[in-house]
Amino acid sequence: MSRIAFTNVRLVDPASGRDEKGELLVVKGEIADLGPKLFDRIPDDAFVIDGKGAVLGPALVDMRVQQIGRAHV
C-alpha cells in the first residue's frame, strides 16, 4: 500500500491558518498533496479512508516518553 487517500476530512494547520474541508494524499509515507476537492478521481491503487468529518492536523509525538509510577487515565 504505497498510496493512502483521506477523504471527507477537515484539514487544520494553525501555523498556516488552514482550516477547510478537503482531502489528503499520502504516497510512500509522506504527504504528497492536500486541499479541497483534491480528487476528481481517486487513484485506483490508493487505500481510501473516509474521515467522515474527522480533523487532520500536524502533530508532535515524543516516542521517548517514559512514565515512572502509576499511569493516570
C-alpha positions in Angstrom: 0.0 0.0 0.0 2.0 3.0 -1.2 -0.9 5.4 -1.5 -3.4 6.4 1.1 -6.2 8.8 0.3 -8.0 10.5 3.2 -11.4 11.9 2.0 -14.1 13.9 3.8 -11.8 15.4 6.4 -11.2 18.8 8.0 -7.7 20.0 7.3 -6.3 22.2 10.1 -2.9 23.8 10.3 -2.6 26.6 12.9 0.8 27.7 11.5 -0.5 28.4 8.0 -4.1 29.4 9.1 -5.6 26.5 7.1 -9.0 25.3 8.3 -11.0 23.8 5.5 -12.8 20.7 4.4 -10.7 18.7 2.0 -8.7 15.6 1.1 -5.1 14.4 1.6 -2.9 12.0 -0.3 0.0 10.1 1.3 2.5 8.5 -1.0 5.2 6.2 0.5 4.6 7.6 4.0 4.8 11.3 3.0 2.1 13.9 2.3 2.0 14.3 -1.5 -0.9 16.7 -1.8 -3.8 18.2 0.1 -6.6 20.6 -0.4 -10.3 21.0 -1.1 -11.7 18.8 -3.9 -8.3 17.2 -4.4 -9.6 14.1 -6.1 -11.5 14.3 -9.3 -10.9 10.6 -9.3 -9.2 8.7 -6.5 -6.2 6.7 -7.8 -7.1 3.1 -8.4 -4.2 1.8 -6.3 -5.0 4.0 -3.3 -6.2 2.7 0.0 -9.2 5.0 0.8 -10.0 6.2 4.3 -13.3 8.1 4.7 -12.6 10.5 7.5 -16.4 11.2 8.0 -15.6 14.8 9.0 -12.7 14.0 11.3 -9.9 16.5 11.8 -6.4 16.0 10.3 -3.7 18.3 11.5 0.0 18.4 12.3 1.2 16.7 15.5 4.3 16.2 17.5 4.8 12.7 19.0 7.5 12.1 21.6 8.2 8.3 21.3 10.8 8.6 24.1 8.4 9.4 26.9 8.8 7.2 29.9 6.4 7.0 32.9 7.5 6.0 36.3 4.9 5.1 38.8 1.2 5.0 38.3 -0.3 5.9 35.0 -3.1 8.4 35.1 -6.1 7.9 32.9 
